[in-house]
Amino acid sequence: MLSNAQSLYFTDSILVQTKMWSRDANRKIQYSDWKSFTSHTVEMLDGFVPEKKIESSKYGGDASMKLNASGYFRTEKVSGRWTVIDPDGYPFMVSAINSFRQGKSPNNEKAFLEKFGSVEKWVAGSIQTFQKLGFNTAGSWSEIEPIIQFNKTAKRPFAYTTQLSLLAGYIRLAVKKTPERKDAPALSFIMDDAFALYCEDQGQKLAANKNDANLLGHFSDNEIAFMHTEFKDILAIADRSDKCLVAARQWMDKNSVDEKTISRDQKEAFIGTITGIYYKTVSSAIKKYDSNHLYLGSRLHSSAKNNKFIFASAEPYVDVISINYYGYWQPQQKDIKDWENWSNKPFFITEFYTKAEDSGMPNISGAGWLVKTQADRGIHYQNFALNLLMAKNCVGWHWFRYQDNDPNDPTADPSNNDSNKGLVNTQYQVYETLVEKMKSINDNKYQIIKYFDSFKK
């Protein structure tokens, strides 16, 4: 049964069987029972006829509309809808692949040599595949140097992003110098005078690529603990001279906040003041040494993506608010509306994915949904992206990730060690059923935007 809102666009729906990933009270990973979630695909759009021949700019932008070209990626609100504009002046909906990099396991390395033989052939062949599938950007944690070299001679360059890990890198350095801070809240390091100096030092490295038109922009970090639950840990800091602790106490005094009765909203308000300091610090360093490219935020996650004070504090400094989105089958319209109300900046989703049983993998690690088949993964992708294309404050999405985890990878992070997250498996073989459905919506994203925008509220 379609809701009134759904029936405006869709002629039908499909149920997908899925299990939701979570952790129990002891932090042990668990899955829910199988549940059915309503989904929609491109073929269900009422009256929509996919284009047979898609005209795009060399970056994969919408060639049917030409705006001012700055020579670099930028953002603009056009007729009430936010969009990225590519260097040549064409609207550009970011369709990215995260972690485009070589696998590190012995199994990965053997398959890599057999299939590609060299980094150059791997990059060229993979990017050509991405572009045929309608992807246009290498997301966070990708190997950017081979992409930069590919782009130097490519007729169709591939946009890329950087992950600077400014706070994460500074914390590692600070804890090495002061081991007793190893359990300190991450937010407490933002107030260190040395953090700004560290950002300044790291920012100087950005000058090397500041004139590269193919660089979409910079992420400053990933999933910083900007959650209200951190407030109690800040108050528990043993060093009474710690600047973050002092700031928290002063803020409580100024706002007549009692530690025993403090509300979630009040905690979130204080977290917003700290995030404001963070965004000002990192953006100052980034823009000082690279004013040409977009600052893409810090990839908010968990409850941070629902804190209005964070969005307000980020607005003066970020060009795009980045959000890693888990826990929901599709983007919630309330969340999208809140983000629009809380900030006059666009957003994009920088992590989402599903993993399938038919891959034969354990699929324990990682917060993505578990489905039964690669076809179900493709349906989820289309359904998720359709909801984003409806949103006039959304400028794209990033699929997590390029390649499946290899359980035999000795370097793998515990959150990325045994699951079917990739477009390709551990042997660099493409999941054809998945990518066929991805291509269907990627190729038609600009036409679908116009389709949705043709409807009046």
N, C-alpha and C positions, 0 to 999 in steps of 0.2 A: 504494500500500500504506500503510495506517494503522499507526502505532505503537500499542503498548498504551495509552499515555497518551491519544493522540488518539482511539482507538476508544472510550474512556470517554464522550466527548462527541459525536463526529462520525460520521455515517453514510457520509461520502464526503469527497473532497478534489478540488482542481482544480490543474492546473499552469499557472503564469503565466510567460510568456517575458519576461526582463528582462536589462538590461545594467547592470553596476555601475560607477559613476563613481569615478575615483581620479586621482592625480597620479603621474607618473613621477619618476625621480631628479632631473630638471631642473625639477620643479614644473609640467610641462606637463600639461594635462588630457587624460585618456584614458578610454575605455570598454572594459570586457571584451567578449568575444564573448557572444552570446545564451546565456543559461542558463535552465533551468526550475526554478522554486521552488514547492514544495507550499504551497497556501493553503486556507483554509476560509472559509465564509460563513455567515451566519445561517441560511439555508435548510438547511444541513447539520447543524445541531444536532439530535441524536437526541431526538425527542419534544418538542422546543420548539415551542410554538404562539404566534406573535406576537399581541400584543393588538390588537384592532380599534380600540378607543377607549382612548387613553392619558390618564390623569388625572395632571396635574402641577401643582406649585405655580406661583405667578405668575412665579417665577424659572426655572422649568424643573426643579425638584426633584421627588423622589419623593413624591407626595401620599398614598401609602398608608401612610406612617410618619411620625408627628409626634414630634419630640424637643423639648428645651428651646430656646426661641427667645431669642437674645441681641440681636436687632436688627441684627446684622452677620454676615458670613460667618465661620465658625470651623471647626475640625477636631475630630473626636472618633473614638475607636475604639469601634465598636458591634458586639458579638458577635464580636470577633476581626477585624473588617474596619474599616480606616480609611475615613472619609468626610468630605467637606466638608459642613457644615450651613448651609443658607441662612438669611437673616435671620429668616425666619418659622418656622424649626425643622425644615425638611424636608431629608433627605439629598440631596446635590447632587453629581452626577458631572460634573466640568468637561469640557465639550465646546466647545473654543474655536477661533476663527479668528484667526490672527496678521495683523498689518499691515492691519487694516481702515481704509484711508485712500484718499484720492483719488490716482489716477495723475498724474504730473507732466509727461508728454510732451505735445507738441501734439496728438497723436492721442488720448490719454486725455482731454484737456481738451475737445476738440471732441465726443467721444462722450458725455462727462459732461453737457454742456449740452444736447445733443439728447435724451438719455434722461431726465434728471432735472430739469434747469433750475435747481435750487437745492440747496444743502447739506442743507437740512431735508428735502426730498423724497427725496434720496439716502439719508440716514440712516434715515428712517422706512421707506422701501421695502425697503432692504437688511436691516434688523433683522427686519422681518416675514418676509422670505424666510429668514433664518437660523433664526428660531424655528420656521417650518414644517418646516425640515430637521432640527430637533432640536438645533441649536447654541444655547448659552446664555451665551457669554462672548466678549468682545473681548480677544484676547491682546495680547502685546507689540507696540509700535510702532503702535498704533491711534490714530486721532484722537479723543481722549477728550472734548474740550469739546462737540462736536456730540452725542455720546452722552449726556453729562450733561444737556444741554438736552432731548433726546428723552425721557429718563427722567422729567423733571419732570411730564409729563402722561400718560405711558404707563400703561396698565392692567397691561401685562406689561413691566416694566423689563428692561434688558439689562445683565448684569454686565460690568464692565470691569477692566482692570489698568493699572498704570503701569510704565514703564521709566525708572528714575532715572539710570542710567549714572553712578554715583558715582565709581568708580575711573577709568573712561574719561574722564569730564569733568575730574577732578582732574589726570590725566596731561596732557591738552591744556593746561590752565592752567599746570602746572609746567614743561612743555617750552617754553612761550612765554616764561616768566620765565628759564629756564635752558636755552638751546638745546643745550648740550653733552650734555644727558640724553636727547636724542631717540632714541637707540638703546639706552637702558638697559632692562633687563628690567622688564616691567610690575609684577612682584611687588615690586621694590625700592621702588616708590612707596608701597606699603602701610605701610611703616615710618616714613614722613615724619610729623612732628608736624603739619604743615599738612594732611595728609589728613583727620585727625579733625576739624580746624577746618572744612574744606571740607564734610564730611558734615553737620556741625552746621548750617552755613549753608544747605545745600540742604534739610536736614530741616525747617527752619522753614516751607518752602513747602507741606509736606504738611498743615499745619493747616487750609488752605482747604477740603479735602474730607474731613476726618477724621470728619465726622458723616454722610457719604453712605453710606447702607445698600447702595447698588448697587455700590460698589467692592469687588471681590474681595480685592485686595491689591497689594503693591508688589514688583517685581523690582529688585534693586539694581544689576545689571549683566548683561552677556551674554558668555559664552564667554571669561572671563579665562583667561590661560595658566597654569592651575594644574597643569601637567604636570611630571613628574620631569625631563624634558629641559631644563627651565629652570635646573636646579641649576648646570650648568657656566657658564651666562651670569651667574649671580649671583656665582660665584667669580671671574669675569673682569672685574668692575666695576673701573674704573680708580681711582676715588676710594676710597682705603683706609679713609676714615672713614665711608663709606656704611653706614647702620644695618643694612640687610639683609645686606650682606657681613659686617659685624661679627657679626651674629646667627648667620650660617651658620658662621663660623669658631669662634665660642664653642660652638655646638651640636656641631660636629665634635670639639672638644677634650673637651667634657663626656661625649660618648658614645664616645670613643676611635675615631673614624672616620678612616680614612686616605683622602685624596683620590684616591690611585691605585687603591685597591681598593674604593671605596665601591660598594655594591650598589644596584639599583633600589629595593628596599624601603626602604633607608636614605634615599635621595633623596626618596622619597614621604613618609617620616616627617617630614622637615624641611619639605617643602611643606605638610604638614598643620599644622605650627606656624604658618606664615605665614597660611594660610587661616583659622586660628582667630582671629588678630589681625584679619584682614579682616572676618570675620562679626561679631565682637564690636563693632568700630568702626561698621560700617554699621547693624547692628540697633539699637545704642544710640541713634543719631540718628533712625532711623525710628520706633522705639517711643516715644521721648521726645515727639515731636510728633504721632504718630498711633498710639495704643495700641489703637485699635478694629479695625484691619485686619490681615490676614495678611501676614507677611513671606515672600515666595515664593522666596527664594534668588537665585542668580546664574547660573542656566542652565548647568550643567556640561556639558562636551563632551569629545570625544576621550578620552585616557587618564585624564583627571581623574575621569570617571564610574566608573572602576574602582580608585580610590585609597581604601582603607578609612579612612585617616587624615583625609581631607577630610570624609567623612561623620561621623566622630566629632567633628571640630572644629566642624562646622556644627550638630550636633544641639542644643546649648544655645540657639541663637540663631534658627534658622529655624523656620517653621511647616510649610512644605512644601519638600522638596528638588526643584528643577527640573532637568531633564536634556534636552538636545538630543541626539537619538538617531539617528545615521547609521551606515552601514556594515553593517547587518544588515537582512535582509528583514523580520524581525519581532523583537520584544523577546525576548532570550535568557532562558530560565528561570534560568540560573545568575546572570545579572546581577540579576534581580529578587530572587532569594533572597539574594544578597550584600547588596544594599541594605537588605533587611529585617534581616539579621544585624548590619550595620554601624551602624544608626541606628534609634532608636525614633521616627522621624518618617516620615510618608507621602511619596510622591513623585508627580510627574506628568511626563509627557513634553511638552516645550515646543516641539519642532520635529520634524517628520517629513513626508515627502511623496514622491510620484512625479511624473514628467513623461512625457507620451505623444507618440509619433511622429505620431499622427494630428492633432495640433495644428498641424503644419506649422512649428513653431518650431525654431531651431537646437539648443536644449536642451544647450548646452555648460556654462554656469555653474551652480553649485549642486551640492551633494553628494547630491541625491536620486537614486533609481533611475530608469532609463529603461525604460518599457514601451511596448507598441505602440498601445494604445487607451485611451480614457477609461473604458471598461468595466473594463479591467485596473487602472486607477487606483482604481476603486471597490472591486474585489476586494481589492487591497492594503490599502485603508483598513479594510475589514471585518476582514480577517485580523489586521492590526496591533492594532485595537481589541479584538477578541476575546481576544487574548493578554493585553492589559492588564486586561480585565474579570475574567479569572481570578485576577489578583493582588490579594490582600487588603490590600496596602500601597500600592496605586495609587488616586489620587483624580481621575484624568482625563488628558486629552490636548489638545494644541493643534496644529492643522493649519497648516502653513506653505505657502500663505498665502492671502489674500483674492483677489488679482488676479495674472494673468500678468505677467511682466516685459515691458516694451516696449523693444526694442533701440534705439528712437529717443529714449529718455528721457535727456537730457543730464545729469541729476542722479543717475542710478542708480549704486549701488555695483557694482564689478566682479563681485561674487558674485551679483548680482541683476539681470542685464541682458538675458537672452535666452531664458528658459526658461518652460515650461508648468507653473507651480506653483499656479495659482489655481483657485478655484471659478468665477471669471468670467474671461473673456478681456480683452484690452485695450480692447474695445468695451463692456465691462460686461455681456456676454451670458453667462448661466449655462451651464456644461457639464452638460446635463440627465442624460446617462447616468451621469456621475460622482456627481452629488448624489442621484440616485435611490437608489444603493447606500449612500451616506452616511446618508441619512434612515432607511433600513431598520434600521441598527444604532443610530443615535442615538435614535430613537424608542423602541427596546426595551431600552435599556441597563440600566434598573433591573430589568426582568423577567429579563434575561440574568444579571445579578449573582445574583439569587435562584436561578436555574437552576443556576449553577455552585456556589453555596454549599450547594445541597441534596445535593451529592455528598460522601460521606465520603472521607477520604484512603485 
